Amino acid sequence: MSKSAKEERTGTAVAVAEKRVILSMGGKGGVGKTSVMAGLAEWFDENEIPVTLLDLDTENKARGSLAHFFGEQSPKVNIHTPAGLDAFVDHLADGAPVILADMGAGAGQVTYDWFERMYPDVMEAGIVFTAIGIVTADPASVESVLAWAAQLQNRVEYLIVENSITERADFTYWRESEQARQFQRIFQPAVIHMDYRLPDLENASRNHGVTLGQVASRTTTAPELQKASFVMRAQSYRRRMFAEFERVKELLLP
């Protein structure tokens, strides 16, 4: 979003952005949050944009965390401890122009407290934030996003992902409930859509810690992920997902 558009939306002055932090709004589990963040990591890599990956989901120690897919490229940081918060701040000051932070489901209160204390200083340093909210047909996923937005307010820009985790996903609650409409009126989030993925492919990829890009490029050794049908599906999912990210790239870059 351009500076003038941001100012018009929030009525506040905006510092020149030198770095962007993209964080997933935690809360409701099982909505596909890490799949979206892993896809974003691949999009940055495909476009040769340097990015620092941080796995702040300390509750998800096995499958399903960002570190599960990217290993040492995505170190775990426990922001529930003073040392972990300091490490997060150090990452803000150093490294790549984009930080991709996968938040845990229980990270809400500590994130809110951090914004209360630190936001004025990081804003002055030219750091801007995009909060990604994942909504599904489940109203609880929408309520989680609204709860985070109630705390973060206009200190972040919002990107909502309508994630079809079922074949015929119904986003009626997100699109028509009064609470969601009020959020949309006030914060004007960008909205993109993620296609339903074949469960056999999605589950196998998660179990093996394999990204769509690895399946699409046939660089995984997992036999079940080498099927021609899976390779073609992964290529298709990835292409359409990247097209969605391209539509909102002003929210993904400094």
N, C-alpha and C positions, 0 to 999 in steps of 0.2 A: 504494500500500500504506500502510496506517495505521502510525503510529509503533509501536504495540504489536505489530502483526504483524511488522514489520521487526525489532524487538528480539527477539521470540520466535524468529525464523528464524536470526538471526546471533548472538544473545547479546551484542550490543553496544548501547551507548547511541546514540541518534540525535538530532542537532541538529535544531532546527526548520528546515524547508526554506524558503529564500527564493528559490532559483533551481534549475532542473533542467537538466542537460546530457544530451542524448540523443545517444549516439554509436553509430555502426555499427561492429561488430567486423569489421575488414578480413580479410586473409588470402586466402581463396579467391576468385578473380575469377569473373565470369560467373554469379553466383547470384541476381542481381536486386537487389542491395543498393541501388543508386541509385534504382531504381523504387520500392522501399519508402520510402526517405527522401523522394523527391519526393511520394509519396502522403501522407506525414505532413505535409509542408509545406502541402499543399493542405487537409488536415484542420484544421490550426491556422488557416489563413486562413478557411475556411468557418465556423469557430466564433469568429472575431474574437478570437483569442488571439495577442497579440504574440509573435513568435518571431524570433530571429536565426539566419540560415542561414549556415553556414560550409562551404566546400568545402576539405577537407584532403586531397583525393585529387590530389596533385600529379603522379602518374604518368599520370593519365587526362586529357590536355590537350584532347581533342576531344570526340567524342560519348560520352555515358554518364556524365559527371560532373554533380554538382548545379548547377554554374555553367552547364552547357550548357542546362539547362532554365529557370534563373531569372536568368541574366546577372549584372548588378551587384548584385542582391539577395542573391547568394551569393558573396561575395568568396573567392578562393583564398588560403589561408594555408599556408605551407610550414613545418610544425612540425619539419622536419628541421634547421632553422637556429635559432640563439639568438633572432634577431629575430622569427622566426615564432612561436616558443614564447611570447615576450613579448606578441606581438599576440593570441595565443589567451587568455592570462591577462587581458589588458586587456578582451577581450570578456566574460570571466567576471564582471568587476567592474562593467561598464556594461551599459546597454541592456535588452533584453527579459527577462522572467522565465524564458523557455525558450530554450536554444541547441540547435540541431539541427546536429550536426557529422558530415559524411560523411567517414569515414576512408578512406585509401588502402590498397591491398592490402599495401604494404610498411611500414605504420605501426606494426606490432606492437611492436618493441623500443623505439622512442622513446616510445610510449604507456605501456609498462610502466615505463620509467625515470621518466617524468613523474609517474606515480602514486606511485612510491616516494618521490620528493622532495616533491611538492606536496600530496598528498592530505590529510595532517593539517591543513594550513592552510586549504585550501578547505572542508573539512568544518566547521571552526570558523566559517567565513564563511557557513554555511547553504547550501552548494551540494551538491546530491545528483546522482547519476548513474544513468542507465538505459543499459545496453549492449544493443544490438539485434543478435542473431545470426540470420543467414539460413541455413536448412538446406534442402537439396533431396534428391533421391534419391541423389545422389553422396555416398558416405561421406566424401570429402575435405572437403566443406562442413561436416560434423559435426565432423570432427577439427580443423578450423580454429577453430570455436567453442569446443571444449574446450580448445584450446591457449591461447586468449585468457583463458578463465575460470580456467585454472590460474595465470595471472599476476595477474589483476584480483581474484580471490577474492571476498570479501564486501564489497568497497569500492563495488560497484555493485549495482543491481538488474537482473535479466535478463529480457528479452523475446525469446522465440524466435519467428521467423516461418517456418512451414512453407510454402515457396514452390513452387507447382506450375508448374515451367517446362516440363513436358511434360504431355500430355493426361491420362495416367494415372500420376501421380507415386506412387512407392512410398517411403514414409518409414520402412521397416522398420529400417534401421540407426539412425536417430535414435530411434526408439521402443523398440527392443528390444536394442541392443548394451549390454553391461555398462558400458562407459565412459560412454555417454550416460545410462544409468539412474542411475549413481552421481552424475553432475552434477545430474540432476533431483532426486535424494534430498537432496543437500546444499544446493543453492541454490534449489530450488523455483521455477523460472522460470515466468512466465506464457507461454502458448503461443497464438498466433493463426494463422490460415490465410489464404493468398493464392491466389486462383483462377488457374487456367491462363488465359493471355490469347492470343487469336488472334495468331499471329506476324506476319501482314500489318499488323495494327494496331499491335502493339508495336514492330516494326521501323521503320515509317513515323514513329511518334511520336518514337522515339529519333533517327532521322536528321534530323528537322526541329527537334528540341529542343522538342517540344510536349507539354504535360501532358495527362493524361486530362480534366481540367477544361476545358481549351481545346477539346478535341475534343467533349466532351459539350455545351458551350455554343455550339458552332459559331463560335468566335472565331479559328480558325486559317485562314490563307489557302492552306494546302497542299491542292490539289485532291483527292488521294487520301484525305485525312482528312475530307472533307466528305460522304462517302457516308452515306446514312441508316443503313445497317447498322452502320457504324463508330460513328456518333453514339450509337445505341442501345446498342451493346456498351459503349462508354466510360461511358455513364450507369449501366449495370448493374454494371460492374466497380467503379466509383467508389462506388456506393451500398453494395455488399457490403464493400468495403475499409474504408469509414468505419464501418460497423457493427462490424467487428472492432476497430478502434481504440477505439471507444466502450467495448467490453468491458474494455479495460485502461487506461482513461484515468487511473487513479490512478498509473500508471507514466509518464505523459506530462506531468503537471502538477506544479508545485512542491507 
